[in-house]
Amino acid sequence: MDQEEIKLELMKFHPELNHCMHCHLCYAADWHRIDDWVPVCPTAARFGFEAFYSSGRIELARALIEETLQEASPRLLEILYTCTGCSACVEQCHQYSGLKIDQVDLFETVKAYCVSKGWGPLPKHLEFAQSITKNHNPYHEPPEDRSAWLSSEVPSEAPIVYFVGCTSSYRRQEIAQATVKVLKAAEAPFTILGSNEWCCGSPIIRTGQLDGIRDLISHNIEAIEALGAERVIFSCAGCYRAFKKDYPKFGFSLPFKIQHTTQYFLNLIRNKKLNLKPLSKAVTYHDPCHLGRHTRIYKQPRKVLKKLQVDLQEMPRTSKESFCCGAGGGVRAAYPEFAKWAATNRLNEALELNPKVLASACPFCKNNFVEAFKDFKGVSLEISDISELLAEGLNE
């Protein structure tokens, strides 16, 4: 997308921007439900200044559109690029005010506009974008190693494709292995793309790097179609979100059905395709932003956990009020200390319940929690993906 195309997209938001009343509801969780004034926006909680609130970024967007802001500064880029895109502000603002825009869409378009003007991306974001172009993953890993985690063969074609995602392929391979274990136990007819799977594009979309995004999307759709897929399942919330919301936004329709693995797993359980044993563990569940607020999947992960007969304990900030893990939007790459701060905040909230397990349904969330938890000494906590708990619960 060129600068003029992006500017036109940005202009579409302009009529609504003056409707932000700076009420700061974007900062806090629903106090009626929680009975406390607790933050739900990670950057507002961490940095404090209104510039880091949704309302502050809206003012910056308005200034860019009206061209009263004509040059970038390191502080401006910090304000824009510390946004994790968690959508907590969208949830709170739309519930209690009349603002009609999706702030995450706005802020991502602002980032794209900054990139088009040469103000961005940040160096770390450019690094992973270059790796996506060269290696088809953001981790600088060889594309031929994408399925090195796979210990047994799968068919070359099948009606179901498991889109593994970069993080499960290269960093949290235990999630991919657990997913395949569950699928095989259910005798599901599935295959994977292997080295023909390219990054879903979420990292570059989130950071405004849109050159070549349509070629990437075209490749993934065509590669899936070539395997005869009728359905694609994702263990990565970010990949699922990209296919569900971003691909159509860039003009692509999907010729197959898509599901997150928690949705598909629940169907397998309901259809008695899995023989499960009770896990009898105290578990608290963290809602990934891309799965919860972005794609409205709240019930299915919890229903899968309940089928495992765990003692499910909810944190105060949960479901629509869930606190972001801190890794999204390119934040973990460019601002690792902030990402760790957000994950630590969430881990402390979980530990208040004294659970055995902190569960999630996103490899990126798990990765950030695992890294942050290394600083916790003398504390016991399993950090697991739901796929791992389900694989553990198989009555083999």
C-alpha positions in Angstrom: 0.0 0.0 0.0 1.4 3.4 -0.9 1.2 6.6 1.2 -1.8 8.0 -0.6 -3.8 4.8 -0.2 -2.9 4.7 3.5 -3.7 8.4 4.0 -7.2 7.8 2.5 -7.8 5.0 4.9 -6.7 7.2 7.8 -9.0 10.0 6.6 -12.0 7.7 7.0 -11.5 7.9 10.8 -11.5 11.7 10.9 -15.2 12.5 11.4 -15.3 10.5 14.6 -12.1 11.6 16.3 -13.5 14.8 17.8 -16.1 12.7 19.6 -13.6 11.4 22.1 -14.4 13.3 25.3 -11.2 12.2 27.2 -13.3 10.5 29.8 -10.5 7.9 30.3 -12.9 5.0 30.4 -10.4 3.5 28.0 -8.0 3.1 30.9 -10.0 1.0 33.4 -11.9 -2.3 33.6 -15.6 -2.4 34.3 -15.7 -1.2 37.9 -19.4 -2.4 38.2 -18.3 -6.0 37.8 -14.9 -5.9 39.5 -15.9 -3.4 42.3 -12.5 -1.7 42.0 -10.8 0.9 39.7 -8.1 -1.3 38.1 -6.3 -0.6 34.8 -6.9 -2.5 31.7 -4.7 -0.5 29.3 -1.1 -1.6 29.7 0.5 1.6 28.4 -1.7 3.9 30.4 -0.9 1.8 33.6 2.8 1.8 32.9 3.6 5.3 31.6 0.8 7.4 33.1 0.7 10.3 30.7 -2.5 10.8 28.7 -0.5 10.5 25.5 -0.2 6.8 26.2 -4.0 6.5 26.7 -6.3 5.7 23.8 -7.5 9.3 24.0 -4.0 10.7 23.6 -3.3 8.5 20.6 -6.6 9.7 19.1 -5.3 13.3 19.4 -2.1 12.4 17.7 -4.0 10.7 14.9 -6.2 13.8 14.4 -3.0 16.0 14.3 -1.5 13.7 11.6 -4.6 13.8 9.5 -5.0 17.6 9.9 -1.2 17.9 9.2 -0.6 20.0 12.3 1.9 17.3 13.3 4.5 17.1 10.5 7.6 15.5 11.9 8.4 12.6 14.1 10.3 12.4 17.3 11.5 9.4 19.3 8.9 10.1 21.9 6.1 10.2 19.3 7.2 6.8 18.0 7.4 5.4 21.6 3.8 6.5 22.2 2.6 4.9 19.0 4.6 1.7 19.1 4.1 0.8 22.8 0.5 0.1 22.0 0.0 -3.7 22.1 -3.2 -3.5 20.1 -5.0 -5.4 22.9 -8.4 -3.7 22.1 -9.2 -3.1 25.8 -9.8 0.5 25.0 -12.3 -0.5 22.2 -14.2 -2.7 24.6 -14.5 -0.1 27.4 -15.1 2.9 25.1 -17.8 1.3 23.0 -19.6 -0.1 26.1 -19.9 3.3 27.8 -19.5 6.0 25.2 -20.8 6.9 21.7 -17.5 6.7 19.9 -17.9 4.5 16.9 -14.4 3.8 15.6 -12.2 0.8 16.3 -9.2 2.3 18.0 -6.9 -0.6 17.2 -7.7 -0.2 13.4 -7.0 3.5 13.8 -3.7 3.1 15.6 -2.5 0.4 13.1 -3.3 2.7 10.2 -1.4 5.5 12.0 1.6 3.2 12.2 1.3 2.3 8.5 1.1 6.0 7.7 4.3 6.7 9.7 6.1 3.9 7.9 4.9 5.4 4.5 6.4 8.7 5.5 9.7 7.1 6.5 9.3 7.7 10.3 8.9 4.1 11.0 9.2 1.2 11.5 11.4 0.8 14.6 14.7 -1.0 14.0 13.6 -4.3 15.6 10.4 -4.3 13.6 12.3 -3.8 10.4 14.5 -6.7 11.4 11.7 -9.2 11.7 10.0 -7.8 8.6 13.2 -8.6 6.6 13.3 -12.1 8.1 9.6 -12.6 7.1 10.6 -11.7 3.5 13.7 -13.9 3.5 12.7 -16.8 5.7 8.9 -16.5 5.9 9.1 -16.2 9.7 10.1 -13.4 12.0 12.6 -15.4 14.0 15.4 -15.6 11.5 15.0 -19.3 11.4 15.5 -21.5 8.3 12.2 -22.1 6.5 13.1 -25.8 5.9 13.1 -26.3 9.7 9.5 -25.1 10.2 8.2 -28.6 10.8 11.3 -30.0 12.5 9.2 -30.5 15.7 7.0 -33.1 13.9 7.9 -36.6 15.0 5.6 -38.6 12.8 4.3 -38.3 9.2 1.0 -36.7 8.2 -0.8 -37.1 4.9 0.2 -34.9 1.9 -3.5 -33.8 1.5 -6.4 -33.7 3.8 -9.7 -31.8 4.4 -8.3 -30.1 7.5 -5.1 -28.1 7.5 -3.4 -27.3 10.8 -1.8 -23.8 10.3 0.9 -24.1 13.0 2.2 -20.5 13.0 5.7 -19.2 13.5 5.9 -19.2 17.3 4.6 -22.7 17.7 6.9 -23.9 14.9 10.1 -22.3 16.2 9.7 -21.1 19.9 6.9 -23.0 21.6 7.0 -26.3 19.7 5.4 -28.2 22.6 2.1 -26.5 21.6 2.3 -27.8 18.0 3.3 -31.3 19.3 0.3 -31.3 21.8 -2.1 -30.2 19.1 -1.0 -32.9 16.7 -1.2 -35.5 19.5 -4.9 -34.5 20.2 -5.7 -34.5 16.5 -4.3 -37.9 16.0 -6.0 -39.3 19.1 -9.3 -38.1 17.5 -8.3 -39.6 14.2 -8.9 -36.2 12.6 -8.1 -36.1 8.8 -5.5 -33.3 8.9 -2.2 -32.2 7.4 0.2 -29.3 7.7 1.8 -27.0 5.2 5.4 -27.6 6.4 7.9 -25.2 4.7 5.2 -24.0 2.4 3.5 -22.3 5.4 4.5 -18.6 5.5 4.1 -16.2 8.4 0.5 -15.2 8.6 1.6 -11.5 8.3 0.3 -10.4 11.7 3.7 -9.0 12.9 4.1 -6.7 9.9 0.4 -5.7 9.8 0.5 -4.8 13.5 3.6 -2.6 13.0 2.4 -0.9 9.8 4.7 -2.6 7.3 2.3 -3.3 4.5 4.6 -3.6 1.5 4.1 -7.1 0.1 1.3 -8.1 2.5 -1.0 -9.0 -0.4 1.6 -11.3 -1.9 2.0 -13.0 1.5 -1.7 -13.5 1.9 -2.1 -14.8 -1.6 0.6 -17.4 -1.0 -1.0 -18.7 2.2 -4.5 -19.0 0.7 -3.2 -20.7 -2.5 -1.0 -23.1 -0.5 -3.9 -24.2 1.7 -6.2 -24.6 -1.3 -3.6 -26.8 -3.1 -4.0 -29.3 -0.2 -7.7 -29.6 -0.8 -8.5 -28.1 2.6 -12.1 -27.5 3.6 -11.2 -26.2 7.1 -8.1 -24.6 8.6 -7.4 -24.7 12.4 -5.0 -22.5 14.3 -3.4 -22.8 17.7 -2.1 -19.3 17.4 -4.6 -16.6 18.3 -2.7 -14.0 16.2 -2.7 -16.2 13.1 -6.4 -16.9 13.6 -7.1 -13.2 14.0 -5.1 -12.4 10.8 -7.0 -14.8 8.7 -10.4 -13.9 10.2 -10.1 -10.1 10.2 -7.0 -8.9 8.3 -7.2 -11.0 5.2 -10.7 -9.8 4.3 -9.7 -6.2 5.2 -7.0 -6.5 2.4 -9.6 -7.7 -0.1 -9.3 -11.5 0.2 -12.2 -14.0 0.8 -11.4 -17.3 2.3 -12.5 -20.4 0.3 -12.4 -22.6 3.4 -13.7 -22.5 7.0 -11.5 -21.4 9.9 -11.5 -22.3 13.6 -9.3 -21.8 16.5 -8.2 -25.1 18.0 -10.2 -24.5 21.2 -13.3 -24.4 19.0 -12.4 -27.5 17.1 -11.3 -29.3 20.3 -14.7 -28.6 21.9 -16.4 -30.1 18.9 -14.3 -33.2 19.1 -15.2 -33.6 22.8 -18.9 -33.1 22.2 -18.8 -35.7 19.4 -17.1 -38.1 21.7 -13.9 -38.3 19.6 -11.7 -37.9 22.6 -11.4 -40.2 25.7 -10.5 -37.9 28.5 -9.5 -38.3 32.1 -10.0 -35.7 34.8 -7.0 -33.5 35.5 -8.1 -32.3 38.9 -5.9 -29.2 38.9 -6.6 -25.6 40.0 -6.4 -23.6 36.7 -6.8 -20.0 35.9 -7.3 -18.9 32.3 -5.8 -15.9 30.6 -7.8 -14.6 27.6 -5.5 -13.8 24.7 -6.4 -10.4 23.2 -6.5 -11.7 19.6 -8.8 -14.6 20.6 -11.0 -12.8 23.1 -11.6 -9.1 22.4 -10.6 -9.3 18.7 -12.6 -12.4 17.7 -15.0 -12.9 20.6 -14.0 -16.4 21.6 -14.4 -16.6 25.4 -16.6 -19.5 26.1 -15.0 -22.4 24.1 -11.6 -22.4 25.9 -13.3 -22.4 29.3 -15.7 -25.2 28.2 -12.7 -27.3 27.1 -11.1 -26.8 30.5 -14.3 -27.8 32.2 -14.5 -31.0 30.2 -11.1 -31.8 31.7 -12.7 -31.3 35.2 -10.2 -28.8 36.3 -11.0 -26.4 39.2 -11.3 -23.2 37.0 -10.6 -20.1 39.0 -11.1 -16.7 37.3 -8.9 -13.7 37.8 -10.6 -10.4 38.6 -9.7 -9.0 35.1 -11.1 -11.7 32.8 -12.9 -12.1 29.5 -13.6 -8.6 28.1 -11.6 -7.1 31.0 -8.6 -9.3 30.6 -5.2 -7.6 31.0 -2.9 -8.0 28.0 0.2 -10.2 28.4 2.2 -7.3 26.9 3.7 -9.1 23.9 1.5 -8.0 21.0 1.8 -5.2 18.5 5.5 -5.6 18.1 6.0 -4.6 21.7 8.0 -7.6 22.8 10.5 -7.0 20.0 11.0 -3.3 20.4 10.2 -2.8 24.1 11.1 -6.1 25.9 11.2 -4.5 29.4 7.7 -3.1 29.0 6.5 -6.5 27.7 8.0 -8.2 30.7 6.4 -5.6 33.0 2.9 -6.3 31.6 3.4 -10.1 31.9 4.7 -9.8 35.4 1.6 -7.7 36.3 -0.6 -10.5 34.9 1.4 -13.3 36.6 1.0 -11.6 40.0 -2.8 -11.4 39.4 -2.9 -15.1 38.6 -0.7 -16.0 41.6 -3.2 -14.3 43.9 -5.5 -17.3 43.3 -2.8 -19.8 44.1 -3.4 -21.9 41.0 -1.5 -24.9 39.8 -1.7 -23.8 36.2 -1.9 -20.6 34.3 -3.5 -21.6 31.0 -3.9 -19.7 27.8 -4.6 -20.4 24.1 -1.9 -18.5 22.3 1.8 -19.4 21.9 2.8 -15.7 22.0 1.1 -15.2 25.4 2.7 -18.4 26.7 6.1 -17.4 25.5 6.0 -14.0 27.2 4.7 -15.4 30.4 7.4 -18.1 30.5 10.1 -15.5 29.9 8.8 -13.2 32.6 8.3 -16.0 35.1 12.1 -16.7 35.1 12.4 -13.7 37.5 10.0 -15.3 40.0 12.0 -17.2 42.6 10.6 -19.8 45.0 7.2 -19.8 43.3 5.5 -22.8 41.6 3.3 -22.3 38.6 2.8 -24.3 35.4 2.3 -22.2 32.3 0.5 -24.2 29.7 -1.5 -23.9 26.5 -4.9 -25.5 26.5 -3.7 -27.9 23.8 -1.1 -29.2 26.3 -3.6 -29.7 29.0 -5.9 -31.5 26.6 -3.0 -33.8 25.5 -2.2 -34.4 29.1 -5.8 -35.4 29.7 -6.0 -38.0 27.0 -6.9 -41.4 28.4 -4.4 -43.4 26.4 
